[in-house]
Amino acid sequence: MDDKSDAILHPARITTLLRKVEASDFGEEVLKFVSQAGPIRNFGAYFWTSVRRRKAVLSISCGSIGDYWLHRDGADFVANTDVFNELQATVEAAGEAPSSQIIRFTPPATDPRYPRYQRAGMLERLSVATRRGDHAIQSFFLRSASDGRISDREMERFAVLLPIAHEAITLRHRIVGSEAFQFRPGMFVSSLKERGNPLFGGLSPREAATCDAILAGLSVAGTALQLKVSENTIRTLRRRAFRKLGVTSAQELMSLALFDTQAAAPAAGNTPSAPV
């Protein structure tokens, strides 16, 4: 490692990044940290609550593209079989520690990601993956077309910084949890299901959405309108969800959801169990 590599690994810079792990501006600090090696305009992380379930979400992101487009594109990418299989294979092969072997990717014109990269003005992606038990995470860092292709010298520096940034992203998951899994207003049960909660994980997406509607106080008719299905379908979904959860009324469902939400949220000053 030469003097320039030593410089970007200055302890104060790493300390600053780690101090921001719980902060609201953590994403900006990640971009500042990795951009010591060369300009990076966006980053994000795909998170698997269970590799065996073959389901990933874009759990954290920051950058010039903006959360709306990053999350919309991220959802579309994991819904594409070929793209998802590529992501899945990467995390299945990953070890417990981030490798200095950075995956570098530029989508060809035939790739479904190509038009999204063009629209956002992105050129290249660098990614790092780790897998711990059944959980996995892949962080990615996007290079803007306006910044040009990554040089060999920059790649040497990214190989030093990206594994550290990836560990900080993973640490944020352990302490804060995934932004994608925070309890969204009106979607308590769906959030619990997505987090792989043992009580709610067995619900289908429609059953979870029906439970959300119950907690929001919607009637059968109102829920049918919201989910665009018949009232008979909603009654069936309610019965199935109640049977799976072992409850018999909306009040029991409310108690179960509230109790589990509180149990999942760490007390102030405590560290929750690590999802990754």
Buried (B, 14 or more C-beta within 10 A) or exposed (E): EEEEBEEBBEEEBBEEBBEBBEEEEBBEBBBBBBBBBBBBBBBBBBBBBBBEEEBBBBBBBBBEBEBEBBBEBBEEBBEBEEBBEBBBEBBBEBEEEBBEEBBEBBBEEEBEBEEBBEEBBBBBBBBBBBBBEEBBBBBBBBBBBEBEEBEEEBBBBBBBBBBBBBBBBBBBBBEBBBBBBEBEEBBBBBBBBBBBBEBBBEBEEBBBBBBBBBBBEBEBEBBBBBBEBEBEBBBBBBEBBBEBBEBEEBEEBBEBBEEBBEEBEEEEEEEBEBBB
